[in-house]
Amino acid sequence: MNTSLIRRTTTCLLALALAGCSSAYYETMETLGFEKRDLLVDRVEDARDAQDDASEQFTSALEQFRATVNFDGGDLEKTYDRLNREYERSVDRAEAVRERIDSVESVAGDLFEEWEEELEEYSSAQLRSESRAMLDDTKGRYRQLMAAMRRAEATMDPVLEAFQDQVLVLKHNLNARAIGALRGELASIERDTERLVSEMQQSIAEADAFIASMK
């Protein structure tokens, strides 16, 4: 299945889903040859990519924070502006991660509900049993994936809160004393950011494994 085609088509039809017309959305996608299974894989790929982007952005924000605490003369307001831009980009990336994970959860729930209902349509007990085993296996791998994604998502909040605090300190006190206050928080922010990146990488690995198992 051409996932880039799915992505383009999904974007065009997303308004249906956002309007709450999920059944119409799925029906339209199915007429185009895209089953819920394909959509789930596509959304997991989107969530994985969003996490990768967020990981890079938080690393960039940390680098800017290090540069800020090492400020040694120059235009402090410009330094603040650069740090604030990195913080705002981090907020945007974090929101994208949350939206993509929620999107995965939504289509997965619909897929599993449909699969459960269709088990009753089998006339062959053996085929029904085999399909049930496949469903249970897919659910198990999905739960493992979602646990990793939600853990990674949770690590973003402490980092965002810390960055926001430091941005506000600098905004309200554009002087050397403010830089000194920021310096005292560097080790903690480094530690939390490193944990975030680690959790993101583990989640990305789980996403890759799940995608491979579904193809």
Secondary structure, DSSP 8 states (H G I E B T S, - for coil): --HHHHHHHHHHHHHHHHTT-HHHHHHHHHHTT--HHHHHHHHHHHHHHHHHHHHHHHHHHHHHHHHHHT--SS-HHHHHHHHHHHHHHHHHHHHHHHHHHHHHHHHHHHHHHHHHHHHTT-S-HHHHHHHHHHHHHHHHHHHHHHHHHHHHHHHHHHHHHHHHHHHHHHHH--SHHHHHHHHTTHHHHHHHHHHHHHHHHHHHHHHHHHHHHH-
